[in-house]
Amino acid sequence: MSVTLILVRHGETAWNRERRVQGHLDVPLNDEGMRQARATAERLATDAARYGLTPVPGVAEPAIVASDLARAWQTAQAIAQATGLPLAPPEPRLRERAYGDFEGLCYEDIHRDRGAEFARWVSRDLDFNVAGGESLRAFFDRSAQVLTELAQSARGTLVVVTHGGVLDCAYRMATGMPLEQPRTHELLNASLNRIRWDGRRFLLVDWGDVSHWRPALDDTTDAA
C-alpha cells in the first residue's frame, strides 16, 4: 500500500519576520502564524476526502505527528482540533536543523560579523557545523531516517507538521535533487506539501500550496 505524507510547515513566528535563526530554540507562533495554522486546519478539514483524511475500512485511521517545538506543535494542535484526527506524541527528530550559536541571531548580523562561516553556510557546505549545531549532512540523515520510518509504519495518509529544513530534505528525497544544489523550491509557512512512499522511495505529489491563507505569494516568509 502506498502512503502519503502531508507535510506542513509551522505557521509564522515573530522570528520569521525578523529573519532570525530559530533552529532548536522554542519560539511560539505569532498572531499571524495562528491565523495561518487555523486556515490550514480548516482546509484539511473541509477537503478531508481529497487529502485522504477520511477513514477507510480496513485501513488505519489517518493521524498527525509533529515536531515537539512549540511553533510546530501549536500548528498540529489546530489541525487536530479542526479535523478530529488523533495527534501522536511529539517527535523530536522532526525538529529544525540545530544551528548552535547561530540561533537567536539575525541573518544580516551573521553575514556582517561572521562572514566566513556565513559563506560556508549559504554555499550548502555539507560538513559545515556551527559550534554546538548540526551539519547539513547530519541533518539530512536525521530527517531522511524519521520520514522513512514514519512512511514505513503508516497506512494510508499521515499529516507531518514540521519545519522548513525538514521540508527541504523531503523535497530532495522525492525528486532526487542533490543536497548541495541551491534550492529552487519554496518552503512556505503553513503550506501543504505532499510526497508519496511507494514502498521503496518517495515521489513528489504537489508542493507549496498556501492558497488557503494567502492568495498571492510575497517575500515575507523566511526560507531557512
C-alpha positions in Angstrom: 0.0 0.0 0.0 1.3 3.4 -0.9 1.5 6.0 1.9 1.1 9.8 1.5 2.8 12.2 3.8 1.1 15.6 4.0 4.0 17.8 5.1 3.0 21.1 6.8 5.5 23.8 7.8 4.5 25.5 11.0 2.8 28.9 10.9 4.7 32.2 11.1 6.7 33.3 14.2 8.0 36.7 15.1 11.5 35.5 14.4 10.4 34.5 10.8 9.5 38.1 10.2 12.8 39.3 11.8 14.8 36.8 9.8 16.3 35.5 13.0 17.6 31.9 13.1 15.4 29.7 15.2 16.8 26.2 14.9 16.1 24.3 18.2 15.0 27.4 20.1 11.4 27.2 21.1 9.7 30.2 19.5 5.9 30.2 19.5 3.6 31.3 16.7 2.7 34.9 16.4 -0.9 36.1 15.8 -0.4 35.8 12.0 1.0 32.3 12.5 -2.0 31.2 14.5 -4.3 32.6 11.7 -2.3 30.6 9.1 -2.4 27.4 11.3 -6.2 27.7 11.6 -6.6 28.3 7.9 -4.5 25.2 7.1 -6.5 23.2 9.6 -9.8 24.3 8.1 -8.5 23.4 4.6 -7.7 19.9 5.6 -11.0 19.5 7.4 -13.0 20.8 4.5 -11.1 18.9 1.9 -10.6 15.7 4.0 -11.6 13.3 1.3 -9.3 14.9 -1.3 -6.4 14.7 1.1 -7.1 11.1 2.1 -8.1 12.0 5.7 -11.4 10.2 5.8 -11.4 6.8 7.5 -11.3 3.8 5.1 -12.5 0.4 6.3 -9.6 -2.0 6.9 -7.0 0.9 6.9 -5.5 2.6 9.9 -7.1 5.9 10.8 -5.1 8.9 9.4 -3.2 10.7 12.1 -0.9 13.7 12.8 2.6 13.7 14.0 4.6 16.8 14.8 7.9 18.2 16.0 8.0 18.9 19.7 8.9 22.6 19.2 6.0 25.0 20.1 5.6 26.5 16.6 5.0 23.1 15.0 3.1 21.7 18.0 0.7 24.7 18.0 0.1 24.2 14.3 -0.5 20.5 14.8 -3.0 21.1 17.6 -5.0 23.4 15.3 -5.2 20.7 12.7 -6.2 18.1 15.2 -8.9 20.3 16.6 -10.4 21.1 13.2 -10.1 17.6 11.7 -10.7 15.4 14.7 -7.6 13.3 13.8 -5.5 11.9 16.6 -2.3 13.7 17.4 0.6 11.3 18.2 3.2 12.1 20.9 5.7 14.8 19.8 8.6 13.5 17.6 11.8 15.4 18.4 13.5 14.1 15.3 11.2 16.3 13.2 12.9 19.4 14.7 14.6 22.0 12.5 18.3 21.8 11.9 20.3 22.7 15.0 22.2 25.9 14.3 24.3 26.1 17.5 25.5 29.5 18.3 23.8 31.0 15.2 20.5 30.5 16.9 18.9 33.8 18.0 21.0 35.8 15.6 19.6 37.7 12.5 20.9 36.7 9.1 22.4 40.1 8.4 24.3 40.1 11.7 25.8 36.7 10.9 26.8 37.9 7.5 28.4 41.1 8.9 30.2 39.6 11.9 30.9 36.0 10.9 31.4 36.3 7.2 33.5 33.2 6.6 31.1 31.0 8.5 28.1 32.6 6.8 29.6 31.9 3.3 30.1 28.2 4.2 26.5 28.0 5.5 24.8 29.6 2.4 27.0 27.7 0.0 25.4 24.5 1.4 28.7 23.1 2.6 27.6 19.6 3.6 30.0 19.2 6.5 30.0 22.8 7.9 28.9 22.6 11.5 28.2 25.7 13.6 29.6 25.4 17.1 27.0 23.4 19.0 25.0 22.7 15.9 24.4 20.1 13.2 26.0 19.8 9.8 23.7 19.7 6.7 24.7 16.1 6.1 23.9 15.0 9.6 20.6 17.0 9.5 19.6 15.4 6.2 20.4 11.9 7.5 18.2 12.6 10.6 15.3 13.9 8.5 15.5 11.1 6.0 15.5 8.5 8.7 12.5 9.8 10.6 10.4 10.4 7.4 11.2 7.0 6.0 10.3 5.3 9.4 7.0 7.3 9.5 6.1 6.2 6.0 7.0 2.6 6.6 4.9 2.4 9.7 1.9 4.4 8.4 -1.1 3.1 6.4 -2.8 5.5 4.0 -2.1 9.1 5.0 -0.1 10.8 7.7 0.0 14.6 8.4 3.5 15.6 9.4 3.9 19.1 11.0 7.5 20.2 10.9 10.0 22.9 9.8 11.3 24.4 6.6 14.6 22.5 6.7 12.8 19.1 7.0 10.6 20.1 4.1 13.7 20.8 2.1 15.1 17.4 2.8 11.8 15.8 1.9 11.6 17.6 -1.4 15.1 16.4 -2.3 14.3 12.9 -1.3 11.2 12.9 -3.5 12.9 14.5 -6.6 16.5 13.3 -6.4 17.7 16.9 -6.1 21.3 16.8 -4.7 21.7 18.1 -1.2 24.4 20.5 -2.2 22.4 22.0 -5.1 20.9 25.5 -4.4 17.3 25.4 -3.5 14.7 26.4 -6.2 11.6 25.3 -4.4 9.6 27.3 -1.7 9.4 26.4 2.0 6.4 28.4 3.0 4.8 28.8 6.4 1.6 26.8 6.9 2.0 25.3 3.4 0.6 21.9 2.3 3.2 19.7 0.6 2.6 16.0 -0.4 5.0 13.2 -1.0 4.1 9.5 -1.6 6.0 6.5 -0.4 5.7 3.6 -2.8 7.4 1.0 -0.6 10.9 1.8 -1.9 11.2 5.6 -2.3 9.4 8.9 -2.0 7.7 10.6 -5.0 6.6 14.2 -5.3 2.8 14.7 -5.4 2.4 18.5 -5.0 4.2 21.3 -3.3 3.9 24.7 -1.6 0.2 25.2 -1.5 -0.8 28.2 0.6 -3.9 29.2 -1.3 -6.0 28.5 1.8 -4.4 31.5 3.6 -2.5 33.6 1.1 -3.9 34.3 -2.4 -0.7 35.7 -3.8 2.9 34.9 -2.8 5.1 37.6 -1.4 8.6 37.8 0.0 7.8 37.9 3.8 8.2 34.2 4.5 11.5 33.1 5.9 13.0 30.4 3.7 15.6 28.9 6.1 
